[in-house]
Amino acid sequence: MEQSPLQALDQELQNHPQRRAIQRSIVSLLEIAKGSTDADEWRLINGTLADIRDGLSVFAPHRQTRKVTVFGSARTHSEEPAYKLAQELAVEAVARGFEVMTGAGGGIMEAANSGAGCENSTAAEAMQHICHFYRVFHTAQFAEDRMELLLHSEIPTGTVAELNREFDNLVDEGSLSQGESCDSNGILRPCLRFHLDRRRVGLLYQLIDRLNDLPLEVAPAIEQPGERIRSALSCS
């Protein structure tokens, strides 16, 4: 007997790592179905889901590359300084291993897409700032009820004590503690764990800046999510 689409989907999801999230999405669709029989509404829903599917498909090959997003006025003309600066920024971004994303409009976004420019500009300074942001800091994630700042390098014990004194207001309870945690690709990394006071997000960025300014030995270049430190241990 031929399976129904729902039966086939249930079988397909048996070992899917996001099975519960997918099931919740299906439940949401069923809840909408209970209250809507309007053809226009379902065309909207189907079209939205198709757009999401196509978007994920388009961006999947680029998932492992860090990106710089450029938005700006579509009315900026090519002879204006801001237009030239956007071009220079795009050139610097690509040269340092980033991809450039825009809203595909004219003006500033057109300039970024064209990616032409000259050396020794403020765009180079901007890209230096972005690269510095990932000097020690790798990424942030929540593990249960704690924030984890994954790092490229272990922090000395004495420095952790200093950070606890400096950023006491950032922690809702307890203190900053050092440990190890797996990133989204299963690589074990040094990390700082703490209970984040979500009213103090501005301090979180100050902490990241402080970490990046530490005189630690780190990766020599910007590290892409798909190009992890080879000496790092894999989580099993």
C-alpha positions as CSV (number, residue, x, y, z in Angstrom):
1,M,0.0,0.0,0.0
2,E,1.4,3.4,-1.0
3,Q,2.4,5.7,1.9
4,S,0.6,9.0,2.4
5,P,2.8,12.1,2.3
6,L,2.5,12.4,6.1
7,Q,3.6,8.8,6.6
8,A,6.5,9.3,4.3
9,L,7.5,12.4,6.2
10,D,7.3,10.7,9.5
11,Q,9.6,7.9,8.2
12,E,12.0,10.5,6.8
13,L,12.2,12.3,10.1
14,Q,13.0,9.2,12.3
15,N,16.7,10.1,12.6
16,H,16.6,13.8,11.7
17,P,18.5,15.9,14.3
18,Q,15.8,18.6,14.1
19,R,12.8,16.3,14.3
20,R,11.1,18.0,17.2
21,A,11.4,21.4,15.6
22,I,10.0,20.1,12.3
23,Q,7.1,18.4,14.1
24,R,6.3,21.7,15.9
25,S,6.2,23.4,12.4
26,I,3.8,20.8,11.1
27,V,1.6,21.2,14.2
28,S,1.5,24.9,13.5
29,L,0.4,24.3,9.9
30,L,-2.3,21.9,11.2
31,E,-3.5,24.6,13.6
32,I,-3.8,27.1,10.7
33,A,-5.7,24.5,8.7
34,K,-8.3,24.2,11.4
35,G,-9.1,27.9,11.0
36,S,-8.5,28.7,7.4
37,T,-10.0,27.4,4.2
38,D,-9.3,30.5,2.2
39,A,-7.4,29.8,-1.1
40,D,-5.5,33.1,-1.0
41,E,-4.3,32.5,2.5
42,W,-2.9,29.0,1.5
43,R,-1.3,30.4,-1.6
44,L,0.4,32.9,0.7
45,I,1.6,30.1,3.0
46,N,2.8,27.9,0.2
47,G,4.6,30.7,-1.5
48,T,6.3,31.7,1.8
49,L,7.4,28.2,2.5
50,A,8.7,27.9,-1.1
51,D,10.7,31.1,-0.7
52,I,12.2,29.8,2.5
53,R,13.1,26.5,0.8
54,D,14.7,28.3,-2.2
55,G,16.6,30.7,0.0
56,L,18.1,28.0,2.1
57,S,19.1,26.1,-1.0
58,V,20.8,29.2,-2.5
59,F,22.7,30.0,0.6
60,A,23.6,26.5,1.7
61,P,26.9,26.4,-0.3
62,H,28.0,29.6,1.4
63,R,27.1,28.6,5.0
64,Q,30.7,28.1,6.0
65,T,32.0,31.5,5.0
66,R,31.9,34.6,7.2
67,K,30.1,37.5,5.7
68,V,30.0,41.3,5.8
69,T,26.6,42.8,5.0
70,V,26.4,46.2,3.3
71,F,23.2,48.3,3.2
72,G,22.8,51.9,2.3
73,S,20.9,54.5,0.2
74,A,19.9,53.5,-3.3
75,R,20.1,57.2,-4.3
76,T,23.9,57.5,-3.8
77,H,25.6,58.3,-7.1
78,S,28.7,56.8,-8.4
79,E,30.7,60.1,-8.1
80,E,30.0,60.4,-4.4
81,P,32.7,59.6,-1.8
82,A,30.4,57.1,0.0
83,Y,29.9,55.1,-3.2
84,K,33.7,54.8,-3.6
85,L,34.1,53.8,0.1
86,A,31.5,51.0,-0.3
87,Q,33.5,49.7,-3.2
88,E,36.8,49.8,-1.2
89,L,35.1,48.1,1.7
90,A,33.9,45.2,-0.5
91,V,37.4,44.7,-2.0
92,E,39.0,44.6,1.5
93,A,36.3,42.2,2.8
94,V,36.9,39.7,-0.1
95,A,40.7,40.0,0.3
96,R,40.4,39.0,4.0
97,G,38.2,36.0,3.3
98,F,34.7,37.3,3.7
99,E,31.8,37.2,1.3
100,V,29.8,40.5,0.8
101,M,26.0,40.5,1.1
102,T,23.8,43.4,0.0
103,G,20.1,44.1,-0.6
104,A,20.8,44.0,-4.3
105,G,19.7,47.6,-4.8
106,G,21.4,50.5,-6.4
107,G,23.7,53.2,-4.9
108,I,25.7,52.0,-1.9
109,M,24.7,48.3,-2.4
110,E,25.6,48.5,-6.1
111,A,29.0,49.9,-5.2
112,A,29.6,47.1,-2.7
113,N,28.6,44.5,-5.4
114,S,30.9,46.0,-7.9
115,G,33.8,45.8,-5.4
116,A,36.3,48.1,-7.1
117,G,38.5,50.5,-5.0
118,C,42.0,51.6,-4.0
119,E,44.5,50.8,-1.3
120,N,45.1,52.6,2.0
121,S,41.5,53.6,2.6
122,T,39.2,53.8,5.6
123,A,37.7,50.6,4.3
124,A,40.9,48.8,5.3
125,E,40.5,50.2,8.8
126,A,36.9,48.9,8.9
127,M,37.9,45.4,7.8
128,Q,40.7,45.4,10.4
129,H,38.2,46.2,13.1
130,I,36.0,43.3,11.9
131,C,38.9,40.9,11.8
132,H,40.0,42.0,15.2
133,F,36.5,41.1,16.5
134,Y,37.4,37.5,15.8
135,R,41.0,37.6,17.0
136,V,40.3,35.7,20.3
137,F,36.5,35.5,20.2
138,H,35.1,32.8,18.0
139,T,31.3,32.7,18.5
140,A,28.6,32.9,21.2
141,Q,26.1,30.3,22.1
142,F,23.7,29.3,24.8
143,A,24.1,26.0,26.6
144,E,21.1,25.4,28.8
145,D,20.8,28.5,30.9
146,R,24.3,29.8,30.4
147,M,26.0,31.9,27.8
148,E,29.2,30.4,26.3
149,L,31.8,32.5,24.6
150,L,33.8,30.1,22.4
151,L,37.4,31.3,22.0
152,H,40.4,30.6,19.8
153,S,42.7,30.5,22.8
154,E,42.6,29.6,26.5
155,I,42.5,32.5,29.0
156,P,45.1,32.5,31.8
157,T,43.6,31.9,35.2
158,G,44.7,35.2,36.6
159,T,43.1,37.0,33.6
160,V,39.8,35.2,34.3
161,A,39.9,36.6,37.8
162,E,40.5,40.1,36.4
163,L,37.6,39.7,34.0
164,N,35.3,38.7,36.9
165,R,36.1,41.9,38.7
166,E,35.7,44.1,35.6
167,F,32.5,42.5,34.4
168,D,30.7,41.6,37.6
169,N,27.6,43.5,36.4
170,L,27.4,41.3,33.3
171,V,26.8,38.2,35.3
172,D,23.3,37.5,36.7
173,E,24.5,35.0,39.2
174,G,27.8,33.2,39.9
175,S,30.9,34.2,38.0
176,L,32.7,33.8,34.7
177,S,34.3,30.4,34.5
178,Q,36.6,28.8,32.0
179,G,36.0,25.5,30.4
180,E,35.6,23.8,27.0
181,S,32.6,23.4,24.7
182,C,31.8,22.1,21.3
183,D,31.0,24.5,18.5
184,S,28.2,23.8,15.9
185,N,30.7,21.7,13.9
186,G,31.6,19.5,16.8
187,I,35.0,21.0,17.5
188,L,36.0,21.3,21.2
189,R,37.1,24.9,22.0
190,P,38.1,26.9,25.1
191,C,35.2,28.9,26.4
192,L,34.0,31.3,29.1
193,R,30.7,30.3,30.7
194,F,28.4,32.6,32.7
195,H,24.8,33.4,33.5
196,L,24.2,36.4,31.3
197,D,22.2,39.4,32.7
198,R,20.3,40.1,29.5
199,R,19.8,43.7,30.6
200,R,23.5,44.2,30.1
201,V,24.1,43.2,26.5
202,G,26.2,46.3,25.9
203,L,28.7,45.0,28.5
204,L,28.8,41.7,26.6
205,Y,30.3,43.5,23.6
206,Q,32.8,45.3,25.9
207,L,33.8,41.9,27.3
208,I,34.4,40.6,23.7
209,D,36.5,43.6,23.0
210,R,38.5,43.0,26.2
211,L,39.1,39.4,25.2
212,N,40.3,40.4,21.7
213,D,42.8,42.9,23.2
214,L,44.5,40.2,25.3
215,P,48.1,39.4,24.3
216,L,47.4,35.8,23.5
217,E,48.7,33.6,20.7
218,V,45.8,33.1,18.3
219,A,45.0,31.9,14.8
220,P,47.1,34.0,12.2
221,A,44.1,34.8,10.0
222,I,40.3,35.1,10.0
223,E,38.9,31.6,10.6
224,Q,35.8,30.5,8.7
225,P,33.2,28.3,10.4
226,G,34.1,25.4,8.0
227,E,37.8,25.8,8.4
228,R,38.4,25.0,12.1
229,I,41.7,25.0,13.9
230,R,43.3,21.7,12.8
231,S,44.8,21.0,16.2
232,A,41.4,21.3,17.9
233,L,39.9,18.1,19.3
234,S,36.6,16.8,17.9
235,C,33.7,16.2,20.2
236,S,32.4,12.7,20.1
